Every structure is written in structure tokens, then in C-alpha cells.
């Protein structure tokens, strides 16, 4: 494996190595999404919009670097995984903080995501065999509210939001694969993969 790439794979222009970053994400559904967006707007108003980096409204469960030529095979494998995986319910329950700069909405029960992650691990052999760094799973998936906060704003927000309540549940109907050329680039959708429904 390219050790230089492995050391530098966490930042800047991966496309200069002929690769893209891929993100494996879950969305909340329209109704809950609107409530999350309202929470983000309230956060901006409370702490000053210029001080807040509002994140995308999805739950990131994994990311990896790969060549675009690998997309067809990755799509086929992920399709097979999702065709056999039942859709599942998630609940957002209150807020948490991820030092040094992120406030997020907690997922109450991570076991459905852990089950999906275990199935997605099969992609790792193909990714590493193609001379790409290993797939990385987030140890504690969550829905970010705001990130890259100044330390004083983060500390204040963490204290304030420990007193607030948020409870919403939603059905996860699909897995979405995104990609971007570098960490500051906007993500684009590669494909959406529907989960199975119980008959």
C-alpha cells in the first residue's frame, strides 16, 4: 500500500492521488430533517451565525478513499448488502458534545447501525486490494448540529444544551454513498441504496 497516501489520507486533495473520498451516510427523512434544520437555525441565532459551522444533515457511518473506476463494483456490492438488510428505526435523543468543537444530536440505540457496519466490512478487502487505505467506521455515529466551534462557544453550548431536550424517531429507508475530491469540497451523491421491507 502507498504509505505516503496512508499518512496524508486525512486531509486536502485526495484527487491528486487519483482518488476521491467516499462517505457512507444515512438521512433522517423529511419531517425530522425539518426539525433538525430548525435546531440548527436556533443554534446560529443563539451563538452568532458567523461563529457557527453548520454541518450537513446526515449521519455519517463510514468513509474511505477509492478510485472512481471502482464505483461500479462498490455500487454492486453495496446494492447486494442493502437488498438483504431490513430498513430500521432510529431515535434521536437529546444532545452531546464531541471535543473540541462539535455539538450533536445523540442516537439512542446504535445497534441497528452496528449491524449494518458489520455487513459493510466486506468492502474493506476490495478497497485495500485496490491499493487504497482501509475503510474507516465512525466509532459513535451521530447527527452533527454544529462543528468547528471556537472553544468558548463550544463550552457554553455544551453546558446550555445539556439542559435541552430533543426526541424524534424516523425510519431509515436507504443508505446513501457520497463523494468529494477533498475535505473542504461539497459532497455529491454517487448512489442511493434502498433497504429491504419486511413482506
Residue frames as a rotation matrix with the C-alpha (Angstrom) as fourth column:
UNK 1
0.575 0.818 0.000 0.00
0.818 -0.575 0.000 0.00
0.000 0.000 -1.000 0.00
UNK 2
0.028 -0.509 0.860 1.11
0.420 -0.775 -0.472 3.55
0.907 0.375 0.193 -0.65
UNK 3
-0.074 -0.093 -0.993 2.41
0.997 0.032 -0.077 4.63
0.039 -0.995 0.090 2.79
UNK 4
-0.966 -0.258 -0.013 2.65
0.258 -0.966 0.017 8.29
-0.017 0.013 1.000 1.80
UNK 5
-0.445 0.880 0.165 -1.03
-0.188 -0.273 0.944 8.24
0.876 0.389 0.287 0.88
UNK 6
0.150 0.504 -0.850 -1.93
0.722 0.531 0.443 6.49
0.675 -0.681 -0.284 4.13
UNK 7
-0.490 -0.433 -0.756 -0.18
0.848 -0.436 -0.300 9.17
-0.200 -0.789 0.581 6.17
UNK 8
-0.968 0.027 -0.251 -1.77
-0.071 -0.983 0.168 12.00
-0.242 0.181 0.953 4.20
UNK 9
-0.713 0.695 0.095 -5.19
0.482 0.387 0.786 10.48
0.510 0.606 -0.611 3.55
UNK 10
-0.126 0.703 -0.700 -6.93
0.959 -0.095 -0.268 12.53
-0.255 -0.705 -0.662 6.22
UNK 11
0.210 0.219 -0.953 -6.55
0.222 -0.960 -0.172 15.90
-0.952 -0.175 -0.251 4.55
UNK 12
-0.238 -0.291 -0.927 -6.56
-0.530 -0.760 0.375 18.02
-0.814 0.581 0.026 1.43
UNK 13
0.228 0.451 -0.863 -6.65
-0.953 -0.080 -0.294 16.96
-0.202 0.889 0.412 -2.22
UNK 14
-0.021 -0.171 0.985 -7.01
-0.165 0.972 0.165 13.20
-0.986 -0.159 -0.049 -2.49
UNK 15
0.900 0.410 0.151 -7.81
0.079 0.188 -0.979 13.63
-0.429 0.893 0.137 -6.19
UNK 16
0.441 -0.823 -0.359 -4.14
-0.897 -0.396 -0.195 14.47
0.018 0.408 -0.913 -6.72
UNK 17
-0.574 -0.566 0.592 -3.54
-0.581 0.791 0.193 10.78
-0.577 -0.233 -0.783 -5.88
UNK 18
-0.757 0.352 -0.550 -6.24
-0.413 0.394 0.821 9.74
0.506 0.849 -0.153 -8.34
UNK 19
-0.658 0.512 -0.551 -8.73
0.702 0.683 -0.204 9.11
0.272 -0.521 -0.809 -5.55
UNK 20
-0.191 0.688 0.701 -11.91
-0.342 -0.716 0.609 10.54
0.920 -0.124 0.372 -4.08
UNK 21
-0.965 0.043 0.257 -13.25
-0.236 0.273 -0.933 10.41
-0.111 -0.961 -0.253 -0.55
UNK 22
-0.347 0.885 -0.311 -16.47
-0.026 0.323 0.946 8.43
0.937 0.337 -0.089 -0.23
UNK 23
-0.819 0.199 0.538 -18.89
-0.571 -0.196 -0.797 8.86
-0.053 -0.960 0.274 2.67
UNK 24
-0.592 0.664 -0.457 -21.48
0.412 0.736 0.537 6.26
0.693 0.130 -0.709 3.67
UNK 25
-0.948 0.231 0.219 -24.39
-0.318 -0.716 -0.621 8.16
0.013 -0.659 0.752 5.23
UNK 26
-0.461 0.877 -0.133 -27.97
0.878 0.473 0.074 7.85
0.128 -0.083 -0.988 6.47
UNK 27
-0.781 0.291 0.553 -30.66
-0.172 -0.951 0.258 10.54
0.600 0.106 0.793 6.23
UNK 28
-0.919 0.382 0.099 -33.44
-0.078 0.070 -0.994 11.20
-0.386 -0.922 -0.035 8.71
UNK 29
-0.298 0.885 0.359 -36.43
0.951 0.242 0.193 11.67
0.084 0.399 -0.913 6.42
UNK 30
-0.352 0.096 0.931 -38.14
0.434 -0.865 0.253 14.92
0.829 0.493 0.263 5.53
UNK 31
0.662 0.730 0.171 -40.22
0.187 -0.382 0.905 15.53
0.726 -0.567 -0.389 8.67
UNK 32
0.707 -0.477 -0.522 -37.38
0.630 0.090 0.771 15.02
-0.321 -0.874 0.365 11.14
UNK 33
-0.255 -0.833 0.492 -34.96
0.954 -0.300 -0.014 16.83
0.159 0.466 0.871 8.81
UNK 34
0.122 0.366 0.923 -37.05
0.283 -0.904 0.321 19.99
0.951 0.222 -0.214 9.06
UNK 35
0.970 0.230 -0.075 -36.92
0.119 -0.187 0.975 19.85
0.210 -0.955 -0.209 12.85
UNK 36
0.313 -0.936 -0.160 -33.15
0.876 0.220 0.430 19.35
-0.367 -0.275 0.889 12.73
UNK 37
-0.296 -0.393 0.870 -32.79
0.764 -0.644 -0.031 22.34
0.573 0.656 0.491 10.39
UNK 38
0.615 0.576 0.539 -34.86
0.076 -0.724 0.686 24.40
0.785 -0.380 -0.489 12.83
UNK 39
0.853 -0.373 -0.365 -32.48
0.450 0.173 0.876 23.38
-0.264 -0.911 0.316 15.60
UNK 40
-0.113 -0.939 0.325 -29.50
0.992 -0.086 0.095 24.46
-0.061 0.333 0.941 13.50
UNK 41
-0.021 0.196 0.980 -31.12
0.427 -0.885 0.186 27.83
0.904 0.422 -0.065 12.79
UNK 42
0.916 0.390 0.097 -31.82
0.057 -0.365 0.929 28.33
0.398 -0.845 -0.356 16.50
UNK 43
0.485 -0.826 -0.288 -28.19
0.800 0.286 0.528 27.46
-0.353 -0.486 0.799 17.29
UNK 44
-0.305 -0.587 0.750 -26.97
0.852 -0.521 -0.061 30.08
0.426 0.620 0.659 14.83
UNK 45
0.332 0.528 0.781 -29.27
0.133 -0.846 0.516 32.71
0.934 -0.067 -0.351 16.28
UNK 46
0.966 0.103 -0.237 -28.21
0.235 0.036 0.971 31.92
0.108 -0.994 0.010 19.83
UNK 47
0.445 -0.879 -0.174 -24.44
0.572 0.129 0.810 31.90
-0.689 -0.460 0.560 19.34
UNK 48
0.230 -0.351 -0.908 -23.91
-0.532 -0.826 0.184 34.10
-0.815 0.441 -0.377 16.28
UNK 49
0.940 0.304 0.152 -24.12
-0.056 0.581 -0.812 32.78
-0.335 0.755 0.563 12.76
UNK 50
0.618 -0.752 -0.229 -20.55
-0.578 -0.237 -0.781 33.77
0.533 0.615 -0.581 11.83
UNK 51
-0.196 -0.704 0.683 -19.18
-0.975 0.216 -0.057 31.69
-0.107 -0.677 -0.728 14.72
UNK 52
0.130 0.419 0.899 -21.01
-0.394 0.853 -0.341 28.52
-0.910 -0.310 0.276 13.72
UNK 53
-0.727 -0.276 -0.629 -20.14
-0.685 0.346 0.641 25.95
0.041 0.897 -0.441 11.04
UNK 54
0.213 0.886 0.411 -23.46
-0.765 0.413 -0.495 24.23
-0.608 -0.209 0.766 10.37
UNK 55
-0.749 -0.580 0.321 -22.88
-0.329 0.745 0.580 20.69
-0.576 0.329 -0.748 9.20
UNK 56
-0.601 0.531 -0.597 -24.70
-0.540 0.281 0.793 18.61
0.589 0.800 0.117 6.62
UNK 57
-0.065 0.706 0.705 -27.85
-0.974 0.108 -0.198 16.97
-0.216 -0.700 0.681 7.93
UNK 58
0.559 0.215 -0.801 -26.91
-0.424 0.904 -0.053 13.32
0.712 0.369 0.597 7.71
UNK 59
0.704 -0.342 0.622 -25.46
-0.480 0.417 0.772 10.59
-0.524 -0.842 0.129 9.89
UNK 60
0.268 -0.712 -0.649 -22.04
-0.815 0.192 -0.547 9.58
0.514 0.676 -0.528 8.62
UNK 61
0.891 0.084 0.447 -21.22
-0.350 0.755 0.555 5.96
-0.290 -0.650 0.702 9.46
UNK 62
0.337 -0.820 0.463 -18.09
0.602 0.566 0.564 5.37
-0.724 0.089 0.684 7.36
UNK 63
0.816 -0.143 -0.559 -15.68
-0.494 -0.674 -0.549 6.95
-0.299 0.724 -0.621 4.90
UNK 64
0.309 -0.738 0.600 -12.94
0.483 0.665 0.569 5.70
-0.819 0.115 0.562 2.63
UNK 65
-0.003 -0.401 -0.916 -10.68
-0.728 -0.627 0.277 6.70
-0.686 0.668 -0.290 -0.26
UNK 66
0.076 0.048 0.996 -11.09
0.463 0.883 -0.078 4.96
-0.883 0.468 0.045 -3.60
UNK 67
-0.920 -0.356 -0.166 -10.58
-0.016 -0.388 0.922 5.42
-0.393 0.850 0.351 -7.32
UNK 68
-0.202 0.904 -0.377 -13.62
-0.800 -0.374 -0.468 6.46
-0.565 0.208 0.799 -9.32
UNK 69
-0.355 0.013 -0.935 -13.12
-0.760 0.578 0.297 3.42
0.544 0.816 -0.196 -11.55
UNK 70
-0.975 -0.043 -0.216 -14.03
0.091 0.816 -0.570 1.31
0.201 -0.576 -0.792 -8.51
UNK 71
-0.646 0.749 0.148 -17.52
-0.706 -0.512 -0.489 2.84
-0.290 -0.420 0.860 -8.22
UNK 72
-0.006 0.690 -0.724 -19.28
-0.811 0.419 0.407 0.23
0.585 0.590 0.557 -10.36
UNK 73
-0.342 -0.201 -0.918 -18.01
0.205 0.938 -0.281 -2.64
0.917 -0.284 -0.280 -8.24
UNK 74
-0.998 -0.020 -0.054 -18.66
0.057 -0.268 -0.962 -0.78
0.004 -0.963 0.269 -4.98
UNK 75
-0.438 0.896 -0.068 -22.20
-0.899 -0.437 0.023 0.01
-0.009 0.071 0.997 -6.12
UNK 76
0.023 0.426 -0.905 -22.86
-0.449 0.813 0.371 -3.64
0.893 0.398 0.209 -6.94
UNK 77
-0.622 -0.333 -0.709 -21.58
0.414 0.628 -0.659 -4.82
0.665 -0.703 -0.252 -3.55
UNK 78
-0.960 0.278 0.042 -23.46
-0.200 -0.571 -0.796 -2.19
-0.198 -0.773 0.603 -1.57
UNK 79
-0.239 0.906 -0.348 -26.65
-0.894 -0.065 0.443 -2.96
0.379 0.417 0.826 -3.52
UNK 80
-0.110 0.143 -0.984 -26.37
0.013 0.990 0.143 -6.63
0.994 0.003 -0.110 -2.54
UNK 81
-0.881 -0.255 -0.399 -25.82
0.394 0.075 -0.916 -5.72
0.263 -0.964 0.035 1.12
UNK 82
-0.820 0.572 0.017 -28.77
-0.516 -0.726 -0.455 -3.32
-0.248 -0.382 0.890 1.26
UNK 83
-0.217 0.753 -0.621 -31.09
-0.686 0.335 0.646 -5.71
0.695 0.566 0.444 -0.59
UNK 84
-0.105 0.100 -0.989 -30.62
0.387 0.921 0.052 -8.17
0.916 -0.377 -0.135 2.28
UNK 85
-0.886 -0.268 -0.379 -30.74
0.451 -0.311 -0.836 -5.60
0.107 -0.912 0.396 5.10
UNK 86
0.090 0.994 -0.060 -34.09
0.964 -0.072 0.256 -4.64
0.250 -0.081 -0.965 6.59
UNK 87
-0.104 0.003 0.995 -34.95
-0.004 -1.000 0.003 -0.98
0.995 -0.003 0.104 6.97
UNK 88
-0.222 -0.075 -0.972 -34.74
0.910 0.342 -0.234 0.11
0.350 -0.937 -0.008 10.60
UNK 89
0.748 0.546 0.377 -35.86
0.326 -0.797 0.508 2.77
0.578 -0.257 -0.775 13.03
UNK 90
-0.481 -0.846 -0.229 -33.56
0.716 -0.227 -0.660 5.24
0.507 -0.482 0.715 14.79
UNK 91
0.736 0.656 -0.167 -34.34
0.626 -0.564 0.539 7.66
0.260 -0.501 -0.825 17.58
UNK 92
-0.293 -0.748 0.596 -32.56
0.268 -0.662 -0.700 10.94
0.918 -0.046 0.394 18.26
UNK 93
0.651 0.500 -0.571 -32.42
0.631 0.061 0.773 11.60
0.422 -0.864 -0.276 21.98
UNK 94
0.872 -0.222 -0.437 -31.01
0.170 -0.698 0.696 14.88
-0.459 -0.681 -0.571 23.33
UNK 95
0.826 -0.563 0.024 -27.58
-0.346 -0.539 -0.768 16.39
0.445 0.626 -0.640 22.70
UNK 96
0.708 -0.692 -0.138 -23.93
0.594 0.478 0.647 15.60
-0.382 -0.540 0.750 23.22
UNK 97
0.768 -0.536 -0.350 -20.53
-0.593 -0.802 -0.075 17.15
-0.241 0.265 -0.934 22.67
UNK 98
0.767 -0.611 0.194 -17.52
0.641 0.723 -0.258 15.86
0.017 0.322 0.947 20.78
UNK 99
0.583 -0.595 -0.553 -14.39
-0.059 -0.710 0.702 17.71
-0.810 -0.377 -0.449 21.94
UNK 100
-0.682 -0.284 -0.674 -13.00
0.640 -0.678 -0.362 20.04
-0.354 -0.678 0.644 20.92
UNK 101
-0.897 0.102 -0.430 -15.64
-0.235 -0.934 0.268 21.66
-0.374 0.342 0.862 18.71
UNK 102
-0.736 0.607 -0.299 -18.80
-0.170 0.263 0.950 19.69
0.655 0.750 -0.090 17.82
UNK 103
-0.578 0.696 0.427 -22.32
-0.553 0.051 -0.832 19.67
-0.601 -0.716 0.355 19.28
UNK 104
-0.823 0.223 -0.523 -24.53
-0.342 0.540 0.769 16.84
0.454 0.811 -0.368 18.04
UNK 105
0.238 0.929 0.283 -27.84
-0.965 0.193 0.176 15.00
0.108 -0.315 0.943 18.40
UNK 106
-0.632 -0.511 0.583 -27.43
-0.646 0.763 -0.031 11.61
-0.429 -0.396 -0.812 20.04
UNK 107
-0.122 0.550 -0.826 -28.67
-0.601 0.621 0.503 8.37
0.790 0.558 0.255 18.53
UNK 108
0.343 0.357 0.869 -30.38
-0.939 0.127 0.318 6.48
0.003 -0.925 0.379 21.32
UNK 109
0.513 -0.124 0.849 -29.68
-0.136 0.965 0.222 2.93
-0.847 -0.229 0.479 20.16
UNK 110
0.020 -0.632 -0.775 -26.74
-0.926 -0.303 0.223 2.32
-0.376 0.713 -0.592 17.82
UNK 111
-0.285 -0.209 0.935 -27.29
-0.146 0.974 0.173 -1.44
-0.947 -0.088 -0.309 17.43
UNK 112
0.733 0.540 0.414 -29.11
0.307 0.281 -0.909 -1.20
-0.607 0.793 0.040 14.05
UNK 113
0.777 -0.527 -0.343 -26.20
-0.625 -0.584 -0.518 0.85
0.073 0.617 -0.784 12.67
UNK 114
-0.135 -0.858 0.496 -23.66
-0.815 0.381 0.436 -1.57
-0.563 -0.346 -0.751 14.16
UNK 115
0.199 0.294 0.935 -25.40
0.185 0.925 -0.331 -4.42
-0.962 0.239 0.129 12.35
UNK 116
0.987 0.159 0.038 -25.16
0.078 -0.258 -0.963 -2.54
-0.144 0.953 -0.267 9.06
UNK 117
0.440 -0.895 -0.076 -21.50
-0.893 -0.445 0.074 -1.70
-0.100 0.035 -0.994 9.69
UNK 118
-0.083 -0.464 0.882 -20.68
-0.371 0.836 0.405 -5.38
-0.925 -0.294 -0.242 10.22
UNK 119
0.561 0.356 0.747 -22.10
0.507 0.565 -0.650 -6.16
-0.654 0.744 0.136 6.77
UNK 120
0.980 -0.172 -0.098 -20.26
-0.191 -0.692 -0.696 -3.27
0.052 0.701 -0.711 5.13
UNK 121
0.362 -0.904 0.226 -16.89
-0.559 -0.017 0.829 -4.51
-0.746 -0.427 -0.511 6.41
UNK 122
0.408 -0.168 0.897 -16.77
0.558 0.824 -0.100 -6.89
-0.723 0.541 0.430 3.45
UNK 123
0.977 -0.019 0.211 -15.93
0.159 -0.593 -0.789 -3.84
0.140 0.805 -0.576 1.28
UNK 124
0.674 -0.738 -0.008 -12.61
-0.524 -0.486 0.699 -3.42
-0.520 -0.467 -0.715 3.06
UNK 125
0.124 -0.646 0.753 -10.88
0.348 0.739 0.577 -6.34
-0.929 0.190 0.316 1.32
UNK 126
0.471 0.132 0.872 -11.74
0.882 -0.045 -0.469 -4.93
-0.023 0.990 -0.138 -2.11
UNK 127
0.990 -0.067 0.123 -10.71
-0.065 -0.998 -0.024 -1.39
0.125 0.016 -0.992 -1.14
UNK 128
0.472 -0.867 0.161 -7.32
-0.505 -0.117 0.855 -2.41
-0.722 -0.485 -0.493 0.29
UNK 129
0.151 -0.390 0.908 -6.66
0.595 0.770 0.232 -4.87
-0.790 0.505 0.348 -2.55
UNK 130
0.649 0.149 0.746 -7.01
0.725 -0.419 -0.547 -1.88
0.231 0.896 -0.379 -4.89
UNK 131
-0.371 -0.928 -0.032 -4.12
0.859 -0.329 -0.391 -0.12
0.352 -0.173 0.920 -3.10
UNK 132
0.028 0.448 0.894 -6.37
-0.137 -0.884 0.447 2.24
0.990 -0.135 0.036 -1.14
UNK 133
-0.826 -0.318 0.465 -6.32
-0.467 -0.074 -0.881 2.96
0.315 -0.945 -0.087 2.60
UNK 134
-0.789 0.527 -0.314 -8.70
0.585 0.801 -0.126 0.88
0.185 -0.284 -0.941 4.75
UNK 135
-0.020 0.910 0.414 -12.31
0.249 -0.396 0.884 1.83
0.968 0.120 -0.219 5.24
UNK 136
-0.953 -0.304 -0.012 -12.90
0.107 -0.299 -0.948 3.86
0.285 -0.905 0.317 8.42
UNK 137
0.033 0.983 -0.182 -16.05
0.629 0.121 0.768 3.48
0.777 -0.139 -0.614 10.50
UNK 138
-0.212 -0.027 0.977 -17.10
-0.529 -0.837 -0.138 6.16
0.822 -0.546 0.163 12.93
UNK 139
-0.877 -0.207 -0.434 -16.90
0.191 0.679 -0.709 4.74
0.441 -0.705 -0.556 16.47
UNK 140
-0.509 0.745 -0.430 -20.01
0.589 -0.063 -0.805 6.62
-0.627 -0.664 -0.407 17.61
UNK 141
-0.645 0.295 0.705 -22.25
0.608 -0.360 0.707 7.76
0.463 0.885 0.053 14.73
UNK 142
-0.290 0.541 -0.790 -24.32
0.623 -0.520 -0.584 10.87
-0.727 -0.661 -0.186 15.46
UNK 143
0.345 0.446 0.826 -26.13
0.890 -0.435 -0.137 13.73
0.299 0.782 -0.547 13.74
UNK 144
-0.645 -0.699 -0.307 -23.98
0.762 -0.619 -0.191 16.88
-0.057 -0.358 0.932 13.99
UNK 145
0.569 0.776 -0.271 -25.69
0.767 -0.620 -0.164 20.11
-0.296 -0.114 -0.948 14.93
UNK 146
0.918 -0.392 0.065 -22.67
-0.338 -0.856 -0.391 22.43
0.209 0.337 -0.918 14.67
UNK 147
0.637 -0.767 -0.077 -18.93
0.749 0.592 0.297 21.90
-0.182 -0.247 0.952 14.44
UNK 148
-0.219 -0.861 0.458 -15.63
0.831 -0.411 -0.375 23.76
0.511 0.298 0.806 14.31
UNK 149
0.812 0.556 0.178 -16.86
0.336 -0.695 0.636 25.95
0.478 -0.456 -0.751 17.14
UNK 150
-0.105 -0.794 0.598 -14.47
-0.416 -0.511 -0.752 28.28
0.903 -0.328 -0.277 18.98
UNK 151
-0.653 -0.248 -0.715 -13.56
0.384 0.705 -0.596 26.76
0.652 -0.664 -0.366 22.33
UNK 152
-0.956 0.294 -0.004 -15.52
-0.150 -0.497 -0.855 29.28
-0.253 -0.817 0.519 24.41
UNK 153
-0.225 0.911 -0.346 -18.65
-0.964 -0.156 0.217 28.81
0.144 0.382 0.913 22.26
UNK 154
-0.206 0.092 -0.974 -18.29
-0.183 0.974 0.131 25.04
0.961 0.206 -0.184 22.41
UNK 155
-0.891 -0.187 -0.414 -18.02
0.347 0.307 -0.886 25.07
0.293 -0.933 -0.208 26.21
UNK 156
-0.756 0.655 -0.017 -21.02
-0.532 -0.629 -0.567 27.37
-0.382 -0.419 0.824 26.56
UNK 157
-0.122 0.734 -0.669 -23.12
-0.896 0.209 0.392 25.42
0.427 0.647 0.632 24.04
UNK 158
-0.495 -0.123 -0.860 -22.30
0.063 0.982 -0.177 22.10
0.867 -0.142 -0.478 25.70
UNK 159
-0.964 0.149 -0.219 -23.47
0.210 -0.075 -0.975 23.45
-0.161 -0.986 0.042 29.05
UNK 160
-0.541 0.799 -0.262 -26.59
-0.774 -0.595 -0.217 25.05
-0.330 0.085 0.940 27.55
UNK 161
-0.089 0.531 -0.843 -27.61
-0.812 0.452 0.370 22.02
0.577 0.717 0.391 25.50
UNK 162
-0.866 -0.187 -0.463 -27.17
0.108 0.835 -0.539 19.62
0.488 -0.517 -0.703 28.41
UNK 163
-0.773 0.627 -0.099 -30.33
-0.070 -0.240 -0.968 21.28
-0.630 -0.742 0.229 29.76
UNK 164
-0.273 0.673 -0.688 -32.32
-0.934 -0.356 0.023 20.94
-0.229 0.649 0.726 26.49
UNK 165
-0.157 0.325 0.933 -34.48
-0.015 0.944 -0.331 18.09
-0.987 -0.066 -0.143 25.22
UNK 166
-0.199 0.188 -0.962 -34.84
-0.974 -0.143 0.173 16.69
-0.105 0.972 0.212 21.72
UNK 167
-0.489 0.110 0.865 -36.71
-0.086 0.981 -0.173 13.48
-0.868 -0.159 -0.470 20.86
UNK 168
0.278 0.568 -0.775 -37.56
-0.908 -0.107 -0.405 12.31
-0.313 0.816 0.486 17.34
UNK 169
-0.216 -0.293 0.932 -37.77
0.010 0.953 0.302 8.90
-0.976 0.074 -0.203 15.67
UNK 170
0.284 0.260 -0.923 -37.63
-0.894 -0.275 -0.353 8.02
-0.346 0.926 0.154 11.99
UNK 171
0.722 -0.006 0.692 -37.40
0.175 0.969 -0.173 5.03
-0.670 0.246 0.701 9.67
UNK 172
-0.211 -0.852 -0.480 -34.14
-0.600 -0.275 0.751 4.65
-0.772 0.446 -0.454 7.76
UNK 173
0.739 0.654 0.159 -35.18
-0.216 0.455 -0.864 3.60
-0.638 0.604 0.478 4.27
UNK 174
0.891 -0.427 0.152 -31.88
0.277 0.246 -0.929 3.82
0.359 0.870 0.338 2.39
UNK 175
0.265 -0.910 -0.320 -28.11
0.559 -0.125 0.820 4.12
-0.786 -0.396 0.475 2.56
UNK 176
0.999 0.045 0.010 -26.52
0.037 -0.635 -0.771 6.93
-0.028 0.771 -0.636 0.52
UNK 177
0.195 -0.975 0.106 -23.00
0.892 0.221 0.394 6.99
-0.408 0.018 0.913 -0.93
UNK 178
0.971 0.041 -0.234 -21.47
-0.022 -0.965 -0.262 10.46
-0.237 0.259 -0.936 -1.35
UNK 179
0.253 -0.951 0.176 -18.11
0.965 0.260 0.021 11.56
-0.066 0.165 0.984 -2.71
UNK 180
0.977 -0.079 -0.200 -15.88
-0.086 -0.996 -0.024 14.63
-0.198 0.041 -0.979 -2.73
UNK 181
0.642 -0.766 0.044 -12.43
0.259 0.162 -0.952 15.47
0.722 0.623 0.302 -4.07
UNK 182
-0.600 -0.800 -0.017 -11.09
0.256 -0.172 -0.951 16.98
0.758 -0.575 0.308 -0.85
UNK 183
-0.529 0.379 -0.759 -12.28
0.847 0.291 -0.445 17.62
0.052 -0.878 -0.475 2.70
UNK 184
-0.609 0.306 -0.732 -13.47
0.082 -0.893 -0.442 21.18
-0.789 -0.330 0.519 2.01
UNK 185
-0.928 0.287 -0.236 -15.32
-0.276 -0.106 0.955 20.24
0.249 0.952 0.178 -1.17
UNK 186
-0.090 0.966 0.242 -19.12
-0.942 -0.004 -0.335 19.87
-0.323 -0.258 0.910 -1.32
UNK 187
-0.705 -0.116 0.699 -20.23
-0.077 0.993 0.087 16.25
-0.705 0.008 -0.709 -1.48
UNK 188
-0.300 0.639 -0.709 -22.16
-0.945 -0.097 0.312 14.86
0.131 0.763 0.633 -4.43
UNK 189
0.301 0.522 0.798 -24.40
-0.613 0.747 -0.258 11.79
-0.731 -0.412 0.545 -4.44
UNK 190
-0.779 -0.561 -0.281 -23.00
-0.600 0.538 0.592 8.68
-0.181 0.630 -0.755 -6.12
UNK 191
-0.510 0.639 -0.576 -25.97
-0.056 0.643 0.764 6.40
0.858 0.422 -0.292 -5.46
UNK 192
-0.257 0.527 0.810 -28.86
-0.966 -0.114 -0.233 5.64
-0.030 -0.842 0.538 -3.13
UNK 193
-0.754 -0.089 -0.650 -29.44
-0.171 0.983 0.064 2.08
0.634 0.160 -0.757 -1.93
UNK 194
0.127 0.907 0.403 -32.88
-0.828 -0.127 0.546 1.06
0.546 -0.403 0.735 -0.66
UNK 195
-0.822 -0.283 0.494 -33.14
-0.538 0.672 -0.509 -1.32
-0.187 -0.684 -0.705 2.28
UNK 196
-0.740 0.553 -0.383 -35.48
0.219 0.736 0.641 -4.28
0.637 0.390 -0.665 2.18
UNK 197
-0.307 0.745 0.593 -39.02
-0.924 -0.383 0.003 -4.12
0.230 -0.546 0.805 3.61
UNK 198
-0.831 0.107 0.545 -40.48
-0.179 0.877 -0.446 -6.99
-0.526 -0.469 -0.710 5.56
UNK 199
-0.777 0.561 -0.286 -43.02
-0.224 0.178 0.958 -8.84
0.588 0.809 -0.013 3.47
